[in-house]
Every structure is written in C-alpha cells, then in structure tokens.
Amino acid sequence: MQRFFDILFSGTAIIVLSPLLIPVMVILRFTGEGEVFYRQKRVGKDGRMFYLLKFATMLKDSPFMGTQTVTIKDDPRILPFGKFLRKTKINELPQLINILKGDMSLIGPRPQTRRCFLAFPNEAQLAILKVKPGLSGIGSIVFRDEESLLDDKRDRLSFYDNVIAPYKGKLEKWYVKHQDITTYFKLIFVTIWVVLFSNSRIYKRAFSDLPKSPKELAPYI
C-alpha cells in the first residue's frame, strides 16, 4: 500500500513541480560550478548502497573539506544559489526520482552516508535497515534545523556522534516499530506543516509517545 502511494505522489509531484524544477536546473547549469545534480552514496534498505539525488548546493569537493558529510549553518562550502535551495528544501526534490525507482519512500529514516550511519547505535542500525529510507520522516522533522544546532557547538563532529546520532537513532527505531499507513500519512501532513511553519513543534502533539530527548537537545527540539 505504501509503495502504491509513493509512486502516485512522487509521479504527480514531478509533473506538477516541473515548472519549478526546470528553471532551477537551468540556473544551476549556468551558475556556481555548473553542476545540476549532486549524487552521493547512501545506505538503503538491507544495507544496499544507492546514489541519492539532490540539486547541487555545495562545492563538488565538500565531502573532503571541513566537517565532511556533516553540514553546519552558513557552511562556507555552500554556493550562493544553494543557500536558497537548502532553506526552501527545494534541493531535496530530485529524490522524487529515487522514490519512483524504489530506492526510497516518501516517508522513512533519512538515508545516511556510511560515516553517519555508523554513528548510530547498533540496534538503531539494525532497525533502519529493515525499511526503505525516506524523503522525510520523524528524524528529519525533529532535526530539520540540525545545521543551526551544530553551529552552536565547538566540537561539531563529536556532538553529532555522541548526542545527535544516538537520539536520532531512537527516533528512527520508533518509526520502524510504528510503521503503518496511518503513520505514513500523519508524517506527510506534519512534514508539510513544518515546511510552512518552520518554528512549529506539532510533531510533539501528533506523536506523543516519541522517545524523550536528552537534556543537551532540550533547548533545540
């Protein structure tokens, strides 16, 4: 059932959003480094690696610079037009193609690079591998402003590995346990809501049984 709606929604979205997507592709082709798409290997269901698609928003060598695959607020590696694409989340829209191909679902754990995936506790890793990664999901919603959160920390990679990743792993375990068509549609609604109202924490009311966040994250989520 979820796969049916994935195909229906992603296919419809590509058609409806094509008047937006095509101009973005043209602008990217003639600005920055001339790259339209960014392809990066991510961990998928059953541990299968796949190439996740995004609009190019950063320098091509970004994974080998600075904080590597962890992005921070006002990251100097982000291109000028890329800032707009990232703020509006338009940069994520090419993943609709990943969904049509079957690599991803609209809803699921956010697909991680191997480095970030291995930062999750083992039990979270095992749970995440049971389902397809998603364009959105409870982890993506709760940590939608992760870049700003990391910007407050002096040792960003350590904070990600020791605080963010363990809690994000608990959230993804929660999703796998509660995965059904009702949760699927509720998460789609909450995703749309927080895109429109970025400061909203509606997810706390929509999902009252989420794992309790650690005290280090209390001011942020």
BABA-384185 format. One line per 3 residues: for each residue x, y, z of N, C-alpha, C. Coordinates in nm, 3 decimals, decimal comma. Example, Ala and Ser with C-alpha at 12.3 -4.5 7.8 and 13.67 -1.06 7.14 Angstrom:
2
1,319:-0,569:0,780:1,230:-0,450:0,780:1,320:-0,330:0,780; 1,285:-0,225:0,708:1,367:-0,106:0,714:1,290:0,003:0,787 $
END
This chain:
221
0,083:-0,120:0,000:0,000:0,000:0,000:0,087:0,126:0,000; 0,191:0,129:0,084:0,278:0,245:0,091:0,349:0,267:-0,042; 0,391:0,158:-0,106:0,459:0,171:-0,236:0,365:0,231:-0,340 $
0,239:0,194:-0,336:0,140:0,250:-0,430:0,134:0,402:-0,415; 0,123:0,448:-0,291:0,113:0,592:-0,268:0,246:0,663:-0,298; 0,359:0,595:-0,276:0,489:0,653:-0,311:0,493:0,685:-0,461 $
0,451:0,588:-0,543:0,453:0,607:-0,688:0,354:0,715:-0,729; 0,235:0,709:-0,674:0,130:0,806:-0,707:0,174:0,948:-0,673; 0,220:0,969:-0,550:0,254:1,104:-0,503:0,380:1,158:-0,569 $
0,484:1,073:-0,581:0,609:1,122:-0,640:0,593:1,151:-0,788; 0,521:1,063:-0,859:0,498:1,087:-1,002:0,417:1,214:-1,026; 0,313:1,231:-0,946:0,230:1,353:-0,958:0,311:1,477:-0,925 $
0,394:1,467:-0,820:0,475:1,583:-0,778:0,574:1,624:-0,885; 0,637:1,528:-0,952:0,732:1,561:-1,058:0,663:1,638:-1,171; 0,543:1,593:-1,207:0,468:1,660:-1,315:0,426:1,800:-1,272 $
0,369:1,810:-1,152:0,318:1,938:-1,104:0,430:2,038:-1,082; 0,544:1,989:-1,031:0,654:2,079:-0,996:0,752:2,106:-1,111; 0,727:2,045:-1,227:0,820:2,063:-1,339:0,842:2,210:-1,377 $
0,739:2,299:-1,369:0,766:2,441:-1,398:0,864:2,505:-1,301; 0,881:2,447:-1,183:0,980:2,494:-1,086:1,113:2,425:-1,108; 1,111:2,294:-1,129:1,232:2,215:-1,137:1,318:2,252:-1,258 $
1,254:2,275:-1,372:1,329:2,304:-1,494:1,407:2,435:-1,483; 1,344:2,546:-1,438:1,424:2,670:-1,420:1,539:2,654:-1,320; 1,517:2,577:-1,212:1,624:2,554:-1,115:1,741:2,482:-1,182 $
1,710:2,385:-1,266:1,816:2,312:-1,336:1,894:2,404:-1,429; 1,825:2,495:-1,497:1,892:2,589:-1,588:1,983:2,684:-1,509; 1,932:2,737:-1,397:2,012:2,828:-1,315:2,138:2,760:-1,264 $
2,122:2,637:-1,216:2,239:2,564:-1,164:2,341:2,537:-1,273; 2,292:2,509:-1,394:2,384:2,478:-1,504:2,474:2,597:-1,536; 2,422:2,717:-1,518:2,498:2,836:-1,558:2,548:2,919:-1,440 $
2,543:2,864:-1,320:2,598:2,933:-1,203:2,685:2,836:-1,124; 2,751:2,888:-1,020:2,831:2,803:-0,933:2,937:2,728:-1,011; 2,941:2,596:-0,992:3,039:2,512:-1,063:2,977:2,443:-1,185 $
2,856:2,484:-1,221:2,793:2,429:-1,340:2,731:2,291:-1,322; 2,727:2,242:-1,197:2,669:2,111:-1,169:2,520:2,127:-1,138; 2,437:2,039:-1,194:2,292:2,043:-1,169:2,256:1,950:-1,054 $
2,303:1,827:-1,060:2,270:1,729:-0,958:2,393:1,690:-0,876; 2,365:1,658:-0,751:2,468:1,603:-0,662:2,429:1,460:-0,632; 2,517:1,368:-0,661:2,491:1,226:-0,636:2,585:1,178:-0,527 $
2,528:1,113:-0,427:2,611:1,064:-0,316:2,561:0,928:-0,271; 2,653:0,838:-0,243:2,615:0,705:-0,196:2,554:0,713:-0,056; 2,439:0,651:-0,039:2,373:0,646:0,090:2,336:0,501:0,121 $
2,314:0,473:0,248:2,278:0,338:0,293:2,127:0,320:0,278; 2,086:0,217:0,204:1,945:0,189:0,182:1,897:0,067:0,258; 1,778:0,022:0,223:1,720:-0,096:0,287:1,812:-0,217:0,269 $
1,825:-0,296:0,376:1,908:-0,417:0,377:2,057:-0,386:0,356; 2,094:-0,260:0,377:2,234:-0,222:0,364:2,280:-0,197:0,221; 2,187:-0,203:0,127:2,223:-0,180:-0,014:2,255:-0,032:-0,034 $
2,368:-0,002:-0,095:2,406:0,135:-0,122:2,338:0,183:-0,250; 2,294:0,308:-0,251:2,235:0,366:-0,372:2,279:0,511:-0,382; 2,264:0,568:-0,500:2,301:0,707:-0,522:2,180:0,797:-0,499 $
2,187:0,876:-0,393:2,083:0,973:-0,362:2,104:1,097:-0,448; 1,994:1,152:-0,501:2,000:1,269:-0,587:1,955:1,394:-0,513; 2,029:1,502:-0,531:1,989:1,634:-0,482:2,029:1,735:-0,588 $
1,968:1,853:-0,581:2,023:1,962:-0,659:2,156:2,004:-0,596; 2,253:2,037:-0,678:2,385:2,075:-0,629:2,377:2,208:-0,555; 2,418:2,208:-0,429:2,416:2,331:-0,349:2,552:2,364:-0,288 $
2,647:2,272:-0,300:2,777:2,290:-0,236:2,889:2,264:-0,335; 3,009:2,302:-0,298:3,126:2,274:-0,379:3,140:2,124:-0,401; 3,188:2,085:-0,518:3,197:1,943:-0,552:3,282:1,862:-0,455 $
3,385:1,924:-0,400:3,476:1,853:-0,310:3,435:1,865:-0,163; 3,312:1,908:-0,136:3,266:1,930:0,002:3,286:1,811:0,094; 3,259:1,685:0,048:3,275:1,571:0,140:3,417:1,552:0,192 $
3,512:1,619:0,128:3,652:1,604:0,170:3,705:1,731:0,237; 3,614:1,824:0,268:3,653:1,952:0,326:3,582:1,974:0,459; 3,644:2,049:0,548:3,580:2,093:0,672:3,520:1,980:0,753 $
3,388:1,989:0,778:3,318:1,889:0,859:3,269:1,771:0,774; 3,322:1,758:0,654:3,297:1,644:0,565:3,147:1,630:0,534; 3,085:1,518:0,572:2,945:1,495:0,535:2,847:1,557:0,632 $
2,895:1,625:0,735:2,810:1,697:0,830:2,810:1,844:0,791; 2,689:1,900:0,765:2,677:2,038:0,722:2,634:2,125:0,838; 2,693:2,245:0,847:2,661:2,338:0,955:2,595:2,463:0,897 $
2,538:2,546:0,985:2,474:2,670:0,943:2,580:2,763:0,881; 2,540:2,830:0,770:2,631:2,921:0,699:2,761:2,854:0,660; 2,751:2,727:0,625:2,868:2,650:0,584:2,934:2,719:0,464 $
3,063:2,750:0,472:3,129:2,821:0,362:3,136:2,741:0,232; 3,107:2,612:0,238:3,109:2,529:0,118:2,982:2,543:0,035; 2,877:2,606:0,091:2,750:2,620:0,022:2,758:2,733:-0,081 $
2,712:2,705:-0,202:2,712:2,803:-0,310:2,599:2,905:-0,289; 2,611:3,026:-0,347:2,510:3,131:-0,324:2,366:3,087:-0,353; 2,339:3,031:-0,471:2,204:2,985:-0,504:2,166:2,864:-0,418 $
2,268:2,790:-0,376:2,244:2,673:-0,292:2,181:2,708:-0,159; 2,213:2,827:-0,105:2,155:2,869:0,022:2,004:2,877:0,012; 1,955:2,934:-0,099:1,810:2,943:-0,121:1,749:2,804:-0,136 $
1,813:2,718:-0,213:1,759:2,584:-0,235:1,753:2,504:-0,106; 1,852:2,518:-0,020:1,855:2,444:0,106:1,752:2,499:0,204; 1,739:2,631:0,210:1,643:2,692:0,303:1,502:2,652:0,269 $
1,469:2,646:0,140:1,334:2,611:0,096:1,313:2,461:0,081; 1,420:2,382:0,097:1,420:2,237:0,080:1,399:2,194:-0,065; 1,406:2,289:-0,159:1,392:2,254:-0,300:1,505:2,161:-0,343 $
1,621:2,173:-0,277:1,735:2,089:-0,315:1,706:1,940:-0,297; 1,605:1,906:-0,215:1,573:1,765:-0,188:1,480:1,704:-0,294; 1,419:1,787:-0,379:1,314:1,739:-0,469:1,360:1,634:-0,571 $
1,486:1,635:-0,620:1,526:1,527:-0,711:1,513:1,387:-0,651; 1,501:1,378:-0,520:1,483:1,247:-0,458:1,347:1,185:-0,493; 1,259:1,264:-0,553:1,135:1,208:-0,607:1,167:1,101:-0,711 $
1,279:1,119:-0,782:1,324:1,018:-0,879:1,369:0,892:-0,806; 1,442:0,909:-0,694:1,481:0,793:-0,612:1,359:0,715:-0,564; 1,252:0,789:-0,532:1,129:0,724:-0,484:1,064:0,645:-0,597 $
1,054:0,704:-0,715:0,998:0,633:-0,830:1,077:0,506:-0,862; 1,209:0,515:-0,850:1,295:0,400:-0,879:1,282:0,291:-0,775; 1,233:0,325:-0,655:1,218:0,226:-0,550:1,331:0,225:-0,450 $
1,428:0,317:-0,464:1,537:0,325:-0,367:1,488:0,380:-0,234; 1,386:0,467:-0,242:1,338:0,538:-0,124:1,186:0,536:-0,119; 1,132:0,582:-0,006:0,990:0,605:0,012:0,972:0,754:0,043 $
0,850:0,802:0,036:0,824:0,939:0,079:0,856:0,954:0,228; 0,826:0,850:0,305:0,845:0,853:0,450:0,933:0,738:0,494; 1,030:0,768:0,579:1,119:0,665:0,631:1,236:0,731:0,701 $
1,329:0,652:0,753:1,451:0,710:0,811:1,529:0,784:0,704; 1,587:0,895:0,740:1,665:0,972:0,642:1,784:0,889:0,598; 1,806:0,874:0,464:1,921:0,795:0,418:2,053:0,862:0,456 $
2,142:0,786:0,513:2,267:0,839:0,567:2,387:0,796:0,483; 2,490:0,879:0,486:2,619:0,833:0,436:2,667:0,721:0,530; 2,761:0,641:0,483:2,808:0,531:0,568:2,869:0,585:0,697 $
2,941:0,697:0,688:3,003:0,754:0,807:2,900:0,793:0,912; 2,791:0,859:0,871:2,687:0,899:0,966:2,605:0,779:1,012; 2,583:0,684:0,922:2,507:0,565:0,959:2,579:0,488:1,070 $
2,710:0,476:1,060:2,786:0,402:1,160:2,794:0,475:1,293; 2,754:0,603:1,296:2,749:0,676:1,422:2,628:0,638:1,505; 2,527:0,575:1,441:2,409:0,530:1,514:2,444:0,407:1,600 $
2,376:0,391:1,713:2,393:0,268:1,792:2,356:0,146:1,708; 2,415:0,031:1,740:2,393:-0,091:1,661:2,246:-0,129:1,648; 2,169:-0,117:1,757:2,029:-0,156:1,750:1,950:-0,065:1,658 $
1,990:0,063:1,651:1,924:0,156:1,560:1,960:0,122:1,415; 2,085:0,086:1,392:2,127:0,047:1,258:2,046:-0,072:1,207; 2,029:-0,172:1,291:1,955:-0,292:1,252:1,810:-0,260:1,219 $
1,750:-0,169:1,297:1,612:-0,130:1,272:1,600:-0,053:1,140; 1,688:0,042:1,117:1,684:0,126:0,998:1,695:0,042:0,871; 1,777:-0,062:0,875:1,798:-0,145:0,756:1,674:-0,226:0,717 $
1,574:-0,230:0,803:1,453:-0,308:0,774:1,357:-0,237:0,679; 1,374:-0,105:0,664:1,277:-0,028:0,584:1,351:0,059:0,482; 1,275:0,107:0,384:1,334:0,199:0,287:1,356:0,336:0,353 $
1,465:0,402:0,318:1,485:0,538:0,368:1,382:0,632:0,305; 1,362:0,748:0,367:1,256:0,837:0,322:1,302:0,978:0,287; 1,224:1,042:0,202:1,245:1,184:0,172:1,222:1,267:0,298 $
1,124:1,224:0,379:1,101:1,284:0,510:1,074:1,172:0,609; 1,067:1,208:0,735:1,042:1,110:0,840:1,054:1,178:0,974; 1,034:1,104:1,080:1,034:1,166:1,212:1,172:1,223:1,246 $
1,279:1,155:1,207:1,413:1,208:1,234:1,438:1,337:1,158; 1,394:1,342:1,032:1,412:1,462:0,951:1,333:1,579:1,007; 1,213:1,551:1,058:1,127:1,657:1,111:1,184:1,713:1,241 $
1,219:1,626:1,333:1,271:1,671:1,462:1,402:1,747:1,444; 1,487:1,699:1,353:1,618:1,762:1,332:1,622:1,845:1,204; 1,509:1,908:1,169:1,504:1,986:1,045:1,597:2,107:1,049 $
1,635:2,152:1,170:1,726:2,266:1,181:1,860:2,220:1,239; 1,903:2,103:1,198:2,025:2,043:1,252:2,148:2,129:1,226; 2,151:2,196:1,111:2,267:2,278:1,078:2,287:2,390:1,180 $
2,176:2,454:1,221:2,185:2,561:1,320:2,225:2,506:1,457; 2,174:2,388:1,489:2,206:2,324:1,617:2,356:2,297:1,626; 2,412:2,244:1,518:2,555:2,214:1,517:2,640:2,339:1,520 $
2,585:2,449:1,469:2,661:2,573:1,464:2,692:2,628:1,603; 2,613:2,585:1,703:2,634:2,631:1,841:2,745:2,555:1,912; 2,794:2,450:1,849:2,888:2,361:1,918:3,031:2,378:1,867 $
3,125:2,375:1,961:3,266:2,392:1,924:3,318:2,266:1,856; 3,290:2,150:1,913:3,334:2,024:1,854:3,212:1,960:1,787; 3,186:2,001:1,665:3,062:1,964:1,597:3,051:1,814:1,570 $
3,158:1,753:1,522:3,153:1,611:1,489:3,131:1,526:1,615; 3,196:1,563:1,724:3,178:1,491:1,849:3,035:1,503:1,899; 2,978:1,624:1,889:2,840:1,645:1,934:2,744:1,564:1,848 $
2,770:1,558:1,718:2,685:1,478:1,630:2,691:1,331:1,669; 2,813:1,280:1,686:2,831:1,137:1,713:2,778:1,095:1,850; 2,794:1,181:1,950:2,765:1,142:2,088:2,628:1,186:2,138 $
2,566:1,283:2,071:2,436:1,333:2,118:2,328:1,320:2,010; 2,353:1,377:1,894:2,251:1,377:1,789:2,225:1,237:1,735; 2,330:1,168:1,693:2,312:1,035:1,631:2,241:0,935:1,723 $
2,277:0,924:1,852:2,205:0,830:1,938:2,056:0,861:1,950; 2,022:0,989:1,962:1,879:1,022:1,974:1,807:1,006:1,841; 1,872:1,045:1,733:1,811:1,026:1,602:1,788:0,877:1,577 $
1,881:0,795:1,623:1,864:0,650:1,611:1,741:0,601:1,685; 1,716:0,656:1,805:1,596:0,619:1,881:1,468:0,659:1,807; 1,472:0,776:1,745:1,355:0,822:1,668:1,328:0,730:1,549 $
1,435:0,689:1,481:1,415:0,601:1,366:1,367:0,462:1,410; 1,416:0,415:1,524:1,364:0,289:1,579:1,215:0,301:1,609; 1,176:0,416:1,664:1,034:0,440:1,692:0,953:0,431:1,564 $
1,005:0,490:1,456:0,931:0,487:1,329:0,914:0,343:1,279; 1,022:0,267:1,281:1,016:0,129:1,231:0,912:0,048:1,311; 0,908:0,071:1,440:0,812:0,000:1,526:0,668:0,040:1,494 $
0,647:0,166:1,458:0,512:0,217:1,437:0,476:0,231:1,289; 0,558:0,175:1,201:0,535:0,193:1,058:0,403:0,130:1,015; 0,313:0,211:0,965:0,189:0,166:0,903:0,136:0,281:0,819 $
0,025:0,259:0,750:-0,025:0,360:0,658:-0,074:0,484:0,732; -0,120:0,469:0,857:-0,164:0,585:0,935:-0,045:0,674:0,970; 0,063:0,613:1,018:0,183:0,689:1,049:0,239:0,756:0,924 $
0,232:0,685:0,812:0,278:0,738:0,683:0,208:0,870:0,650; 0,076:0,870:0,656:0,002:0,991:0,621:0,016:1,101:0,727; 0,026:1,063:0,853:0,046:1,164:0,957:0,180:1,234:0,939 $
0,283:1,158:0,903:0,415:1,218:0,883:0,419:1,305:0,758; 0,344:1,269:0,655:0,334:1,355:0,537:0,270:1,488:0,576; 0,161:1,482:0,654:0,094:1,605:0,698:0,188:1,691:0,784 $
0,256:1,628:0,880:0,344:1,703:0,969:0,460:1,764:0,890; 0,511:1,692:0,790:0,618:1,746:0,706:0,573:1,873:0,635; 0,456:1,869:0,574:0,402:1,987:0,504:0,383:2,102:0,603 $
0,334:2,070:0,722:0,307:2,173:0,823:0,436:2,244:0,865; 0,542:2,166:0,892:0,665:2,230:0,941:0,740:2,302:0,830; 0,716:2,264:0,703:0,773:2,341:0,593:0,707:2,479:0,586 $
0,575:2,481:0,609:0,501:2,608:0,606:0,523:2,690:0,732; 0,537:2,621:0,845:0,554:2,689:0,974:0,679:2,632:1,041; 0,792:2,688:1,006:0,921:2,627:1,041:0,948:2,619:1,191 $
0,885:2,704:1,270:0,909:2,702:1,415:0,813:2,611:1,491; 0,722:2,548:1,419:0,622:2,464:1,484:0,685:2,335:1,537; 0,635:2,291:1,652:0,674:2,160:1,706:0,551:2,070:1,715 $
0,472:2,074:1,609:0,347:1,998:1,603:0,371:1,848:1,618; 0,492:1,803:1,584:0,522:1,661:1,594:0,506:1,609:1,737; 0,524:1,696:1,835:0,511:1,654:1,975:0,365:1,624:2,009 $
0,272:1,694:1,943:0,130:1,667:1,965:0,082:1,552:1,879; 0,136:1,543:1,758:0,094:1,438:1,667:0,142:1,300:1,712; 0,261:1,297:1,777:0,321:1,171:1,821:0,366:1,187:1,966 $
0,275:1,163:2,056:0,300:1,192:2,198:0,392:1,090:2,264; 0,417:0,977:2,198:0,498:0,871:2,259:0,640:0,864:2,203; 0,689:0,973:2,146:0,825:0,973:2,095:0,926:0,955:2,209 $
1,042:0,897:2,181:1,145:0,885:2,285:1,182:1,022:2,341; 1,208:1,026:2,470:1,244:1,151:2,535:1,382:1,196:2,488; 1,393:1,324:2,458:1,520:1,376:2,408:1,617:1,399:2,524 $
1,748:1,387:2,500:1,848:1,413:2,605:1,850:1,561:2,641; 1,898:1,591:2,760:1,896:1,729:2,810:1,977:1,823:2,721; 2,081:1,771:2,655:2,163:1,856:2,569:2,085:1,911:2,449 $
1,977:1,839:2,412:1,899:1,882:2,295:1,773:1,958:2,334; 1,742:1,961:2,461:1,616:2,023:2,508:1,593:2,165:2,458; 1,696:2,250:2,453:1,671:2,387:2,405:1,642:2,397:2,256 $
1,668:2,290:2,182:1,663:2,299:2,035:1,544:2,228:1,973; 1,493:2,121:2,036:1,390:2,041:1,969:1,268:2,022:2,060 $
END
